[in-house]
Amino acid sequence: MQKTKLHLGKAEEEALDNMVEVGLFISRDEDARAAILKYAMDMVVLSRQAIWQEMEKIKRRKVTPAQLAKDLETLEDES
């Protein structure tokens, strides 16, 4: 993944922070990526199908619902 630096105004930074704070996104980076993709779809630059196909190429950790529950329980016990 390539790094890109964005210069945001106060309103944009507050919007990112608020969405992360309420739990919509785990980070400002994730929030910004989602906003860019949403804008690209709204402007018909990218289709939902094209974005989904790219996401499918990303290797992910395969986890069963039982393993996920166990992992979450372990994290809760640590805090």
C-alpha positions in Angstrom: 0.0 0.0 0.0 1.3 3.4 -1.0 1.4 6.2 1.6 -0.3 9.5 0.8 -0.3 12.6 2.9 -3.5 14.6 3.2 -3.9 18.1 4.5 -7.3 18.5 6.1 -9.2 21.4 7.5 -10.5 21.4 11.0 -14.0 20.3 10.0 -12.7 17.3 8.1 -10.4 16.3 11.0 -13.2 16.6 13.5 -15.4 14.5 11.3 -12.8 11.7 11.0 -12.2 11.8 14.8 -15.9 11.7 15.6 -16.5 8.7 13.3 -13.5 6.9 15.0 -14.7 7.9 18.5 -18.2 6.5 18.0 -16.7 3.2 16.6 -17.7 3.5 12.9 -14.0 3.0 12.0 -11.0 1.7 13.9 -8.7 4.5 12.7 -8.6 7.8 10.8 -6.8 6.1 8.0 -9.6 3.5 7.5 -12.2 6.3 7.7 -10.4 8.3 5.0 -10.1 5.3 2.7 -13.8 4.5 3.1 -14.6 8.1 2.3 -12.5 8.1 -0.8 -14.0 4.9 -2.1 -17.6 6.2 -1.3 -16.9 9.4 -3.3 -15.4 7.4 -6.2 -18.6 5.3 -6.3 -20.9 8.3 -6.0 -19.0 10.0 -8.9 -19.2 6.7 -10.9 -15.4 6.5 -11.1 -15.4 3.1 -9.6 -18.2 0.5 -9.4 -19.1 -1.4 -6.3 -18.2 -4.6 -8.2 -14.7 -3.3 -9.1 -14.0 -2.4 -5.5 -15.3 -5.7 -4.2 -13.1 -7.6 -6.7 -10.1 -5.8 -5.4 -11.0 -6.5 -1.8 -11.4 -10.2 -2.6 -7.8 -10.3 -3.8 -6.6 -9.4 -0.3 -5.5 -12.4 1.8 -7.4 -12.5 5.1 -7.1 -14.5 8.2 -9.6 -17.3 8.0 -11.3 -17.6 11.3 -14.4 -19.5 12.3 -17.1 -17.9 14.4 -16.1 -20.0 17.3 -12.4 -18.9 17.0 -13.5 -15.3 16.7 -15.6 -15.6 19.9 -12.6 -17.2 21.7 -10.2 -14.4 20.5 -12.6 -11.7 21.6 -13.0 -13.3 25.0 -9.2 -13.5 25.4 -9.0 -9.8 24.6 -11.7 -8.9 27.0 -10.0 -10.9 29.8 -6.7 -8.9 29.1 -8.4 -5.6 29.7 
